[in-house]
Amino acid sequence: MRVAVAVLLLLAAGMGAYADRAIVDEDGFADRAEAAFERPAIREEVAVRLRSREAPRVADAVDDPAFAAAFRAGALKMHEALFDDPDAVVAFRPAMADTPSLLTLGGGGTLERELRTAAPTAAAVVAWWPAALVLALLATGSIRRAGIALAIAGGLALATAVAVELLLLRTFTSPHGDAVVDAIWDSYLADLRLFALAAAVAGLALSWRWRRAPTAAA
């Protein structure tokens, strides 16, 4: 029972810490969006969507270095709309041809609406990840159980990361869909997979190192 509780708490703490650094943090979010835009597939996808929005002159400027700065600015406004002021999306949408981002180019689909609804609550929950970590350590009661819990939590986080990638694959249906998913994965989620794998390996090593020693003969 202790291990099960610790696994849930460690999973919440790990995912929360990663989300706090990569998504909730404004600069971290924008930096990763900018890194994704460096991929040709993302630039092509942005150009296609801009053309469909009747903004051909903007679409033709996608390869201009200045456009990357505009894209980062769009990511910052997207972050504000998601986490600071959800109503900002309404005022922001008319200018989406001039201030592109992954959100404003989304067309108001189901994924965008779900993100806008869930983001404020998610950010509030993520802030509690240090408390979840402390509670997880207290719940285990021993180093060996802590190692077992960490190994299981790392494995579950790894499986979750893979599932998220598959979800993204279903989200994009453009000719560049697979490449777009790869770009977003590398920018926002690849580190999560590596951290989860490292946690699982560290947990296994810890549990093996502190395995119960044979009872000494009386």
N, C-alpha and C positions, 0 to 999 in steps of 0.2 A: 504494500500500500504506500509506504514511504517513497519507494522508487517511482511509482506511477505519478504521485503528486509532484515529485521533483522533476520528472520528465516534462509534465505540462508547464510547470513554472519556468524551467530552463528554456523550453521552446518559446514561451511567451517573451522571456527576457532576451533571448538571442535574436528573434525576429524583430522585437521592438527596438533593440539597439541598432540593428542594421537599418531598419526603416527610418529611425531618427537621424542617422548619419547620411543616408543616401536619398531620402525622399522628403522628410519633414524639414530638414535643414534647407533653407532657401538657396544658399550658394551651392551646396552639394547637388541639389536637384537641377539647378541651371547648368552646372558644370557637366553633368552627365548628359543632359539634353544637347549641349553644345558638342560633346564628344560623339554622340549618336549622329549629329548632323554632318560630321566629317565623313561618314560613310556614303559612297555614291548612291546606294539604294535609297537612303533616306532623302537625299537631295532630289533624286528622280521622283520619289513619291510626293514630296512637297510640291514640286513643279507641276505634276499631274493634277493634284488637288487644287492648286491655285488656278490653273487653266480652266478647270471645271467650275471655278467660282468667278469666271469671267475677269480674271486678273492676269492676262497674258504678259503684260510688260513686267509685272513682278515675277512671274514664273520664269521669264527669260533671264532674270538677274540672279537666279539661285546660285550660280557658280561664282558670283561676285563676292570677294572676301567680306565686303561690307554687309552682305546678307546674313552671314554667320552671326555677326553682332546683333542684327535685328532678330534673328531666331532666338538668341540667348535672352534678349529683352522680352520676347514673347514667352519664353519659358518662365521668366521671373513673374510676368503678369499672370501666367497660368497658375503658378504657385500661389500667388496672392488670391486669385479667384477660388482656388481649391481650399486653402487653409486659413486665410485671413478674412476674406469678404466674398462669400459665394455669390452675392448679388452683382459683383463686378463683372461676371460673365455676360450678363444682359447688356451692359453698356459697352463691353469690350467686343462683342460679336460683330457689330457693324464695321469695325476697323480691322477685321481679321485678314483682309487682303494685304494690308500694310504692315501688320504685326503678326506674322505667322507663328504658330506654336503647335505642338502635338494636340493640344486641346481645341484651339480655335479652328483647326483644319479638320476636326473630327466630324463636323456636320451635325452636332447635336444628337448623336445616336445613343443607343442604350448604354454603351460603355461609358460615354461622357456623363450621362445623367447619373449613373451609379457612382462614378468617381466623385462628382460634386456632392452627392448625398452622403457618401461614406467618409470623405476626407476629414471633416472637422472632428467627428467622433473618433476616427482612427488616430488622429494626431493627439487627442486627449488621452487615449489609452496607451499609446506608445510612450508617453512621458513617464509612465510608471514602471518602465523596464528595470531600473535599478532595484526597486522594491521587490520585483518578482525574482531577481537574481538572489537577493539576500534571503528571501523566504525559501527558495530552492535549496540553498546551502544548509539552512536550518532544518529543512524537512528530511534531508538524507540521513543525518545522524552519524555518518561514517564516511571516510575517504573512499572506501571501496564502493559503497552505494552511490556516492557522488559520481564516481567514474562510470558506473553502469548507466546512471541516469543521463550523463552527458553523452555517452555513446548512442543511446537510444534517441535522445533529442536531436543529436546531429544527423542521424539517419533519417528521422522524420522531416527535418528541415531540408535535407537534400531532396527527398521525395517531393516536398512542397515546391521547391524551386523548379524541378522538372515539370510538375503539373502546371505551374504558372507559365512556363515556356509553351506548353501545349495549348493553354488557353489563349495566349497571344497569337499563336499560329492560326487559331480559329477566328480571331478578331479581324485580321487583315485578309482581304480577298482580292487585292490588286495584283497585277502581273508581277510586282516586286514583293509580294507578300512575304515569302520565305526569307528573303534577304533583309527586309525591314525588321522582321522578328529577330533575326540574328543580331542586327545592329542594336536594337533595344535591349536584347538580352545581354550583350557584351557591356553596354553602358550602365544598365541599372541592376542587372541580376547575376552576372557572372561571378562577382565577388561573393555573393551569398552562397552559391554552390561550393566555392572553394572554402569558405569559412565553415560551412556545415560539414564538409568532409574532414577538415582539420579537427573540428570539435569531436566528431565520431572517433577518429583515430586517437586523439588525446584521451578521450574517455576510456577506450579499450585499453590503452597503455596504463592509465591510472588504475583501472579496476584490476588489471593483471598484476601490477606492482604491489598492490595492497590486498591481494587475495588472502582469504583466511588461512593462517598458518596452521599446520597440524598441531593438535593438542599435545603438549609435551608429556612424556611419561612421568608418572608420579614417582 
